[in-house]
Amino acid sequence: MSSALRALFRTLKTAGQRVAKPLQRGDGPNKFDLSSVDTATTTYEGDDGWAKRPPATLECPRCGSDILQHNARDSIDCPRCVAEFEYEEFTDLELLHLTCPICGSRMLHGQRHPEQFDIPEWATCNACRYHWEFKHSYVGDR
């Protein structure tokens, strides 16, 4: 009887692996590629730190054109007029949106501590679930 149970268990395990195989990514801690309604807030990939901030689209204060800043340390040069800004001037310009580095969609972004920082502190892509965080230590008043 014991050998029959082992054989049944092996058969069920093999069948389960065959069903799961097409759904698996096979890398990282999250082994599955599909999302369900229950896990809609789960992110699959992400980065943290200002140096890894997603590409930003800013509004040129001189001509109103979109300026794409690929990297947080790139200079900010308007492709339409002569406006040029150093990367440190990021906060002086209006942020229109951040672009997901994985799928290219516009990301939701926001601040958790607007009284402390005038930059986005997080961004999430609803299309592919990529998430970025501005990494910092925050000790609020108690």
Backbone bond lengths (Angstrom), bond angles and torsions (degrees), N, CA, C in turn:
res aa  C-N    CA-C-N  psi(-1)  N-CA   C-N-CA  omega(-1)  CA-C   N-CA-C  phi
1 M - - - 1.440 - - 1.524 110.85 -
2 S 1.292 117.93 -38.29 1.454 122.81 -179.91 1.528 111.69 -61.56
3 S 1.310 117.93 -42.11 1.464 120.80 179.78 1.533 110.63 -67.89
4 A 1.322 117.73 -32.18 1.466 121.38 177.32 1.528 110.56 -67.24
5 L 1.337 117.23 -39.45 1.462 121.05 177.31 1.527 111.26 -66.77
6 R 1.318 116.87 -40.29 1.476 120.47 177.37 1.518 110.75 -63.09
7 A 1.302 116.88 -42.16 1.466 120.96 179.38 1.528 110.57 -64.38
8 L 1.330 116.91 -41.70 1.461 121.56 178.03 1.534 110.00 -63.53
9 F 1.336 116.71 -44.31 1.455 121.52 179.37 1.531 110.67 -60.49
10 R 1.346 117.74 -45.82 1.469 121.51 178.03 1.521 111.66 -59.96
11 T 1.331 116.42 -41.62 1.459 121.19 179.95 1.530 110.85 -63.85
12 L 1.343 116.18 -44.78 1.465 120.19 179.04 1.531 111.63 -66.00
13 K 1.324 116.43 -39.41 1.464 120.83 178.86 1.526 110.75 -63.84
14 T 1.309 117.44 -44.28 1.460 122.66 178.67 1.526 110.63 -62.39
15 A 1.323 116.15 -43.29 1.471 120.25 179.21 1.531 110.54 -63.76
16 G 1.328 117.41 -41.68 1.463 121.61 178.02 1.520 111.94 -63.10
17 Q 1.329 117.33 -41.27 1.460 121.06 178.50 1.527 111.27 -64.79
18 R 1.325 117.46 -37.47 1.467 120.90 178.84 1.531 111.05 -66.37
19 V 1.327 116.84 -38.17 1.467 120.74 178.95 1.531 110.14 -68.73
20 A 1.327 117.54 -41.34 1.459 121.61 -176.11 1.531 113.55 -78.12
21 K 1.315 118.75 -24.96 1.465 122.98 -173.95 1.533 113.94 -52.37
22 P 1.336 120.83 -48.13 1.468 119.50 -178.84 1.524 113.64 -67.65
23 L 1.321 117.78 -18.73 1.463 121.71 -178.81 1.513 112.96 -89.40
24 Q 1.317 118.09 -13.51 1.456 121.65 -173.61 1.511 112.31 -86.34
25 R 1.355 114.46 142.37 1.456 121.84 173.69 1.521 109.86 -87.71
26 G 1.318 115.42 -39.48 1.456 120.19 176.70 1.513 115.67 87.97
27 D 1.339 118.84 2.23 1.460 119.79 178.68 1.521 109.40 -132.92
28 G 1.308 116.24 149.72 1.451 121.28 176.93 1.514 113.22 74.92
29 P 1.339 114.86 178.29 1.459 119.38 -177.12 1.524 112.90 -71.61
30 N 1.337 117.64 -27.88 1.457 120.33 178.22 1.516 107.37 -91.82
31 K 1.299 116.74 108.31 1.461 120.98 -172.68 1.520 113.58 -85.11
32 F 1.330 118.51 -9.15 1.455 119.83 -176.15 1.527 111.40 -115.05
33 D 1.334 115.67 146.86 1.452 123.67 -175.21 1.523 113.07 -95.11
34 L 1.321 118.11 -15.41 1.449 120.90 -175.04 1.518 111.07 -94.38
35 S 1.318 115.07 150.78 1.453 120.84 178.08 1.519 108.26 -117.55
36 S 1.302 117.20 146.00 1.453 121.30 175.53 1.518 108.28 -116.04
37 V 1.298 116.96 171.53 1.454 121.64 179.34 1.517 110.45 -57.84
38 D 1.327 116.62 -37.20 1.460 120.48 -178.39 1.522 112.86 -68.26
39 T 1.322 118.16 -23.97 1.455 120.98 -177.32 1.523 111.72 -115.19
40 A 1.329 117.08 28.06 1.466 121.19 -175.22 1.521 112.73 -63.55
41 T 1.318 118.91 -21.36 1.449 119.96 179.69 1.523 112.50 -93.80
42 T 1.309 117.72 -1.25 1.460 121.17 179.61 1.524 109.87 -72.26
43 T 1.319 116.02 133.87 1.464 119.61 176.75 1.512 108.87 -103.17
44 Y 1.312 116.38 149.37 1.451 121.76 -177.62 1.511 112.87 -104.06
45 E 1.323 116.86 -32.97 1.458 120.80 179.72 1.512 107.64 -136.21
46 G 1.314 116.72 157.57 1.447 118.83 178.82 1.507 112.65 -175.35
47 D 1.309 114.10 168.55 1.463 122.84 178.01 1.509 107.84 -142.49
48 D 1.313 115.51 166.42 1.453 119.77 172.35 1.519 109.27 -141.76
49 G 1.309 114.30 161.07 1.460 120.91 -179.20 1.521 111.96 99.57
50 W 1.325 115.24 145.19 1.457 120.86 -177.77 1.528 111.91 -62.36
51 A 1.305 117.87 -34.48 1.476 120.81 -179.82 1.526 111.64 -64.09
52 K 1.318 117.91 -23.05 1.466 121.48 -179.50 1.531 111.48 -105.84
53 R 1.324 115.68 19.76 1.467 120.13 179.08 1.525 110.35 -61.38
54 P 1.333 117.81 139.84 1.470 119.93 178.21 1.531 111.29 -61.98
55 P 1.322 117.14 159.66 1.465 120.45 177.68 1.536 110.77 -55.32
56 A 1.334 115.33 139.65 1.460 121.08 -177.05 1.525 110.29 -114.93
57 T 1.322 115.43 141.21 1.458 121.08 172.56 1.522 106.86 -108.26
58 L 1.328 114.79 120.54 1.459 122.64 -177.37 1.522 109.42 -113.65
59 E 1.331 116.44 158.67 1.454 120.30 177.11 1.525 109.51 -96.79
60 C 1.315 116.16 130.10 1.461 120.97 177.86 1.534 108.23 -69.71
61 P 1.331 117.87 125.10 1.462 119.72 -178.86 1.535 112.66 -72.74
62 R 1.313 118.03 -15.23 1.476 120.82 -179.08 1.515 112.81 -89.13
63 C 1.349 117.21 -44.99 1.471 118.89 -174.41 1.527 113.53 -121.41
64 G 1.317 118.36 -6.22 1.455 121.02 177.68 1.521 114.79 82.48
65 S 1.319 118.27 2.77 1.469 121.52 179.68 1.524 111.07 -74.23
66 D 1.327 114.70 161.20 1.463 121.00 174.14 1.521 109.32 -79.71
67 I 1.324 115.35 134.95 1.460 121.80 175.02 1.516 107.29 -117.30
68 L 1.317 117.21 122.37 1.457 121.65 177.78 1.520 109.26 -93.20
69 Q 1.319 116.37 121.16 1.458 122.30 173.89 1.532 106.22 -106.87
70 H 1.321 116.12 103.78 1.464 121.07 -174.85 1.520 112.25 -63.04
71 N 1.317 116.83 -41.73 1.454 122.65 -174.14 1.521 108.30 -129.16
72 A 1.317 117.11 149.03 1.459 121.71 -177.77 1.527 113.19 -60.74
73 R 1.315 117.96 -21.37 1.472 121.19 -178.59 1.537 113.40 -101.46
74 D 1.340 116.69 0.69 1.466 120.33 177.99 1.522 110.16 -75.38
75 S 1.326 116.29 148.70 1.455 119.30 172.63 1.528 108.01 -67.36
76 I 1.310 115.87 160.16 1.457 121.94 -176.20 1.520 107.33 -111.34
77 D 1.319 116.88 101.79 1.463 122.49 -176.11 1.519 109.78 -118.26
78 C 1.332 116.24 126.03 1.460 120.70 179.37 1.526 109.22 -72.55
79 P 1.325 117.68 130.12 1.459 120.13 179.75 1.532 113.09 -77.28
80 R 1.334 117.10 -9.62 1.461 120.59 -174.57 1.529 113.79 -105.58
81 C 1.328 117.22 -33.23 1.475 119.71 -179.61 1.529 108.86 -127.31
82 V 1.291 116.92 -164.85 1.472 120.36 -175.03 1.532 113.20 -93.32
83 A 1.315 117.54 6.14 1.464 120.61 -176.98 1.528 110.88 -64.71
84 E 1.333 115.19 130.72 1.463 122.46 176.64 1.514 108.46 -135.97
85 F 1.326 115.54 136.94 1.452 121.31 -179.52 1.518 109.06 -135.85
86 E 1.313 115.58 148.01 1.462 120.62 173.87 1.522 108.56 -78.66
87 Y 1.324 116.80 157.76 1.470 119.63 -178.21 1.518 112.51 -60.58
88 E 1.348 117.26 -26.20 1.464 120.83 178.74 1.526 111.97 -66.74
89 E 1.340 117.40 -17.04 1.463 121.98 -179.07 1.534 112.23 -88.50
90 F 1.312 117.64 8.86 1.460 123.12 -179.85 1.520 111.42 -49.28
91 T 1.324 116.87 -45.62 1.467 120.86 -175.91 1.523 112.77 -70.81
92 D 1.324 118.18 -16.56 1.460 121.49 178.10 1.528 112.09 -79.63
93 L 1.325 116.63 -15.47 1.454 121.84 -177.56 1.527 110.30 -103.39
94 E 1.327 116.07 157.46 1.466 119.90 179.22 1.524 109.96 -83.94
95 L 1.329 115.35 122.97 1.462 121.62 176.59 1.527 108.25 -79.82
96 L 1.332 116.15 119.91 1.463 120.73 177.84 1.525 110.97 -85.53
97 H 1.337 116.32 -47.47 1.456 119.91 176.96 1.524 110.20 -170.64
98 L 1.327 115.10 163.07 1.457 122.97 171.68 1.526 107.29 -104.80
99 T 1.326 116.10 148.23 1.464 121.42 -177.34 1.523 109.53 -112.26
100 C 1.317 116.43 131.84 1.461 121.61 -179.88 1.532 109.78 -62.35
101 P 1.325 117.83 126.03 1.466 120.35 179.27 1.530 113.18 -73.82
102 I 1.327 117.31 -11.92 1.457 121.11 -179.11 1.532 111.28 -90.33
103 C 1.336 116.51 -53.29 1.473 119.30 -173.83 1.529 114.32 -115.30
104 G 1.339 118.49 -7.93 1.457 121.69 177.13 1.518 115.34 83.99
105 S 1.328 118.66 6.58 1.466 121.66 179.00 1.525 111.05 -79.50
106 R 1.318 115.46 159.56 1.465 119.57 172.94 1.524 108.18 -70.92
107 M 1.319 114.98 141.45 1.457 120.44 -177.31 1.528 110.60 -104.73
108 L 1.312 116.08 148.88 1.454 120.83 168.04 1.517 106.26 -76.07
109 H 1.329 117.56 139.21 1.457 119.22 179.03 1.528 109.84 -143.88
110 G 1.316 115.35 161.33 1.449 118.79 -179.93 1.512 112.41 -171.05
111 Q 1.318 113.22 -174.20 1.466 121.24 -179.13 1.522 108.81 -124.77
112 R 1.300 115.19 143.66 1.463 120.92 174.66 1.529 110.59 -98.21
113 H 1.317 115.28 -28.72 1.463 120.82 -176.60 1.533 109.97 -131.34
114 P 1.344 117.80 69.08 1.466 119.89 -175.74 1.527 113.58 -63.37
115 E 1.319 116.96 -22.33 1.463 119.24 177.72 1.537 111.79 -76.82
116 Q 1.321 117.58 -16.27 1.464 122.17 -179.17 1.521 113.17 -104.89
117 F 1.347 117.33 -33.50 1.462 121.46 -175.11 1.524 109.69 -129.59
118 D 1.323 116.09 144.11 1.463 119.81 175.88 1.531 110.90 -113.53
119 I 1.318 115.32 31.06 1.462 123.01 177.14 1.530 108.02 -126.88
120 P 1.325 117.78 160.87 1.469 118.10 175.04 1.528 109.72 -65.62
121 E 1.324 115.60 140.01 1.463 120.61 -179.59 1.514 112.66 -105.53
122 W 1.325 117.03 -11.63 1.465 120.72 178.20 1.524 108.78 -157.68
123 A 1.329 114.89 157.40 1.465 121.78 174.22 1.525 107.80 -153.68
124 T 1.333 115.46 139.44 1.459 121.89 -179.60 1.522 109.68 -133.16
125 C 1.309 115.78 137.62 1.459 121.71 176.35 1.529 108.38 -97.13
126 N 1.316 116.73 121.09 1.465 119.98 178.27 1.517 112.64 -76.62
127 A 1.330 117.16 -17.69 1.461 120.04 -178.65 1.527 112.26 -76.44
128 C 1.335 116.84 -48.17 1.475 119.27 -175.55 1.528 113.63 -118.83
129 R 1.339 117.73 0.11 1.462 124.38 177.02 1.525 113.76 72.38
130 Y 1.338 118.39 19.37 1.467 121.19 173.35 1.528 107.83 -68.50
131 H 1.332 117.09 143.80 1.468 121.23 179.65 1.523 109.68 -136.83
132 W 1.335 115.26 137.83 1.463 121.70 177.05 1.525 108.33 -124.02
133 E 1.322 115.41 142.11 1.469 122.20 177.52 1.514 109.79 -128.78
134 F 1.335 116.15 137.45 1.465 121.30 169.71 1.516 105.85 -80.03
135 K 1.308 116.74 112.36 1.465 120.85 -174.56 1.523 109.65 -82.12
136 H 1.305 115.93 125.64 1.458 121.32 178.36 1.507 109.90 -158.22
137 S 1.289 115.23 162.22 1.457 120.93 173.13 1.514 106.96 -98.40
138 Y 1.289 116.87 129.23 1.452 120.46 -179.81 1.514 108.77 -126.63
139 V 1.296 115.15 121.60 1.452 120.77 176.19 1.523 105.68 -119.99
140 G 1.301 116.06 105.41 1.459 121.15 -177.43 1.517 110.94 -81.03
141 D 1.314 115.42 164.64 1.458 120.56 175.63 1.516 109.18 -68.37
142 R 1.290 116.06 137.88 1.464 120.28 -179.10 1.505 110.00 -107.60
